[in-house]
């Protein structure tokens, strides 16, 4: 897309045209709706005339709509207002090491359609962005969304990342070549024809859960995405906690075993060296090479983490041992993390968690045992959170909207 074309897209963006007062009103309705005028008056501490003036352009732009009638509190039943769920959409994109996911969401932050593809050895940045563009157009066609109704896109991806320049720096463990110094924001804007907001995937996910998911009532929360690496996002006092140098894998590279297994970062004994998908497959294959038996009947190079998770659920001794040991290392690190940052909500997500109940339950059990909490302390654990396996993509869509609203 040319610079002139992108400037036109920005000009046509109905959210960015709002002044700060009306952006705030949009946020309140988005997070509290459906809501009556009387409740808006109380929340905004304003009068009827001012509220009517503020709501008028939102109604005319079709950003909000009347959605029903509320319960009477003694007089006439109130009209309820909410975000219009039909006229405008945002693409949420999740580029992770094993997969890329594309979600179309409405402005109520509800996922409407999804596609996902595997990131194999051919998925260079150029091919990946092309496949994303094709997926967005396919999903839009399925939903009957016109070009002008798709108003933006967000990307949550693996770090390290320079979000100000929209640049993926040098993420490890992508199967295809070329994932170094990638101008991913510019590439996606050219393919999609809309502005794109970029951030770390786990940070995006924790944003969505904090604003629209299970984290609404938690000031301190943590989100862990267990995949080819271990990615972490957290909030403290309602604000996102940022890692140093644009990384989201600080937890994964916490040393849990002195003189332990070698890690891809060059260190030894990192949690990721024991509890990532890559480490689990490596340990399982090593067991087979030593003569251990398993229900998995495949060439060693063809074994995937899903094979291990599937046979573990059927009682395979080697698979259960490998997954349980990985979860013990992860749970120990998780206990240390909780003691440091004191989250009241911990969400475990990602392909490993969704495919292995054994990994999830063992990690939580070990963490709780090592935390040794007293009666005054409470930590809520969730498998997948509110958005489940769409958390990063929905977080990316949320990120784009939040940046438009300032």
N, C-alpha and C positions, 0 to 999 in steps of 0.2 A: 504494500500500500504506500502511496506517495505521502509526503508530509502534508500536502494540501488536503488529500483525502482523509487523513487521520484527524486533521483540524476540523473538518466538516462533521466527522463522527462525534467528536467532543462537543461541538456546537449543538448537535441534535440530541445529546444525552439529556433526558428529562430531569435526572437527579442533579446534575452539575449546574443546571440553570436556576435551582432554588437558592434563595438567600439563606443565611445561617439560621434565622428564626424558623423558616419552613422546613429546613433540613432536620432541625431538632424535633419538630412536630412529627415528621415522617418517622424518625427513629422511635419516638414514644409509641406511635400507633403500631409500628412494626413489632415492637417488643411486648406491647400490652394488649394488642387487639385480639378479638373484637372488643371495642370500647365505646361507651356512650359519651356524648358531649359533656355531661355533668362530671364524669370522671376526668376527662381531659381538662376541664376548667380547674378542678382541684389539683391535678398533677402539675399543670403549667402555671398556676397562680395568676390567671388572667381573667378577663371579663368576656361576656357573650359576644360583643361586637368585635373585639380583637380576635377571638377564636374563629369566628365566622370569616373574617378577612384572611386569616392564615390558612384555613381549610379550603377556601374557594379555588386557589390555583392548583392545589393537589387533586381536587375533584375534577377540575377542567382538564388537567393533564392525564387523567385516568390512573394516577398513582395510588389513590385510595378510592374506596367505594362504600356505599351503603350495603351491608351484608345481612341485615336481619333486624329483628325487634327483640329487645331485652326484656327482662322481668321488671314488672312495675314495683316501685317502692312506695306506692300510695297514690300516685297520680297517673298521668298518661304513660304508656309503655314507651321507653326510649328507643330511638333509632341507634343501631350499632354500626360502627365504622371499622374498617380493616384495610390492610394493603390489598390492592387489586391483584388477584392471583393469575390473571389471564392475559394481560396486554404486554407485559415486559418480562424478559428472561435474561439470565446470566449463565454463561458456561463456566463450570468449575472443572479444573484440570488437575490431575494428580499424576506426575511423572515420577515413578518409583523404579527401583532397580529391576524387580521381576515383572512389572506390568506398568501400563499407562491406563488411566481411567478418565472417562469424559462423562460429565453429568450436566444436564440442563436443569436449572432451578428457576422458580419464579421469585418475585421480590419478597414473598413471605418466607423465603429460604426453605422451600419445600422441594425436594428432588422430584422431577417429573419424568425423566428418562435417563438411561445410562448405557454406556458401552465400555468395553474393556478389551485390551489386547496385550499379548505377552511381549515382553521386551527381549527379543532374541539377538543373535549375533549380527543380524542385518539392520537393527534399529539404531541407526545413526541419528544425530539430531535432525538432519534434513528429512529423513524418512519418518521419524516420529512426529514432527510437526505436520507433515503432509497427511499422515494417518489421522491425526487429531482433527485437522480441518475437514477431512472426509467424514469422520464420525459426527462432528457437530452438524454438518449439513444433513446427514442422514437422520439424526435425531430430530432436528428442526422440521424436516419433512414429515416425519411420523406424527409430530405434534401439531402440524399445520401452522408453524411459526414463520411469519414473513421475515425477510432480512432486517427490516427496520425495528422489529420487535426484540431482536437480540442486541442488547445495548452495551455489553461488556463481557469480559472474561477474567478469571483469576487463575493463577497457577500456584500450586503447592508442590515443591520439588525437593530433591535431596541436596544437602549442602556439601561443601561450603558454597555460599551464595553471596553475591553483591546485589541486594534488592534495589538499591538506588539506581544502578545501571542495568538491572534486569539481566545479570550475567551469572551463569553457572560457572564456578571457578574450576575446580578439579575434583569432582565427586568420584569416589572409588567404587569399583565392583560393577560398573555397567558392562554388559557383555560385548557391546559393539564399540568400535573405535570412535574417536572424535568428541568425546564428552569432556573437553577441556576448553576453558575460556569461551563458552557458548553464549552468544547474545540471544538468549531464549525469548526474552520479552519482544524484541524486534521481530524475530522470526515468526512468532505466534501472531503478532499484530498484522503482519503481512499476509498470513494465511487466513486469518479469521475476519479481518476488516473491521475490528473493534479495538478499543484500548484494552490492555492487559495489565493487571496488577500481579506482582510476583513476590513470593515469600517462601520461607522454609515450610515444608509440608506439615510438620508437627506443630509449628506455631500457628499455621492456618487452622488446623484441626482443633486446637485448644481454644481458638477464638470462637469458632462456631459452637462448640460445646458450652462455652462460657456464656454466650449471648442467647443461644436458641436451644440448647440441649440440656444435659443433666447438670451442667455447671452453673445454672442460673442462680442457685442459692448457695454457691460456694465461692468465697473470696480467694481461697488458695486451692488450686487443683493441678493435677499433672496428667499428661497424656503420653503414652508410650506406644510406638508403632514398631512391632517386631516383624522384621522382614529380612532382606539381604543384609541390612544393618539394623541398628537399634536407634530410633529417632525419638527425641523427647521434646515436648512442649509443656510449658508450665505458666500458671498465673500466680502472682503474689499480690495480695491486696487488690485484686481485680485487674492487675496490669500484667502483660506478657513479659516473662523473664527471657532475656536474650543471652545466648552464649557468645563467647568471644570469637572474633574473626569470622562471623557469619556461618558458624557451624551449629548443627543440632544434634551432634552425636557425642557430646561430652559424657553423658551417662554411659553410653556403649563403650567408651574408652576409659572408664574408671577401672583402675587395676584392682582385681578381686583375688588374684592368686600371684604371690611373689614368685618370680622365676617360672611363671606358668606358660601356657601355650603361646606361640608367636601370633601376633595380630597383624592385620593388613596395614595398620598405622606405623608399624616398625617397632612397637613396644611388645611387651610380654605380659600375659595374664589379664588382658582386658576382658570385660564382660562379653563383648561382641565376639571374642575368640572362642567362647563357650556356648553362647545362647542365640546366635544369629542362625538363620536358615543355612547359610554357607557352612558354618561350623558344625551344625547338626548333621548335615549330609556327609561332611568330611569324616566325622567321628563314626558314623554308621558304616560307611564304606571301609574304614580302617578295621572295624570289627569283623566284617565279612572277610577281609584279606587275612585275618588271623585265624580263620576257620569257623567263626560263629555262623550259625544258621539263622534263616529268616524266611518269612512268608513272601518277601519281595523276590521275584524271579525276573531279573533284568540284567543286562550288562551293567557293570559298575558305573560306567560313564553316563548311563541313561537314568540313574536313580535320582528322583526329585524328593524334596521335603514332603510333598503330599503323599508319596508312596509310604514314607516312614510314618507319617501321622495316621494314615489309613490302617496300616497293619498293627500299629500300637493300639488302636481302638479295638482290634480283634484279639489282642492278647499276645502279640509278638514280643518275646522277651527282650531281644536286642533293641528293638525300636523303643520299647517302654523304658529300658535302662538309659538309652541315649537321651530321650526327651526329658526324663525325670532328672537326670544329672544336669542337663542344660537349664532346666527350670530352677534347680537349687541354686546354681550360680546367679541366675537372674534375680531370684527372690531375695538372696542375700544382698545383692547390690541395691535392690529396691528398698529394702529395710534401711540401708544407709542413707539413701536419697530422701526417704520420708522423714527420717530423723533430722536431716539438715534443713529441708524446706517446709516441713509440716503441712502438706496438702491434706485437706479433709476429704477430697475425692480423687481417686486414682483410676484412670481408664486405661485398660490394656487392650490394644487393638492390633490390626495388621494381619497378614496372611497366616503367620504361625499361630497366633491366638485363635483365629477363626477356624483353623483346621485341626487344632489339638486341644481338646478339653483337658487332657492330662497335663499339658504344659501350663495352661492357665491355672488350674486348681492347685497344682504343686507349687507354682510360683507364689500364689497368694498365701497358701498355707505356710510356706517357709518364711515369707516376709512377716506375717503376723507373729509367728513363733519368735523370730529374732527381734521384733519391735518390743514385745513384752509390754503392751499398752496397759495402763491402769483404767479404772472405771471412768475417769474424767476425759480420757482421750478416745477419739473415734475416727476411724478412717473407713470410708465407703469405697469398695472396689466394684468396678463395672467391667464386664466383658463386652467390648465394642462401643460402649457409650450409647448415646441417643441415635447417632447417625450411622453406627455400625461400620461396614466396610466402605462407606461413602464419606467418611469423616474428613479426609484430606481434601477431596474434591469439593465437598460442601463448604469446608473452611475456606477454600480458595474463592468460591463464589461470594461468601460472606466478606472476605477481605476486599474484593473489588467494590462491593456496595459501601462498606465502611470508609474506604478511601474517598469515594465520591462525596460522602456526607461529612468528611473532615473529622 
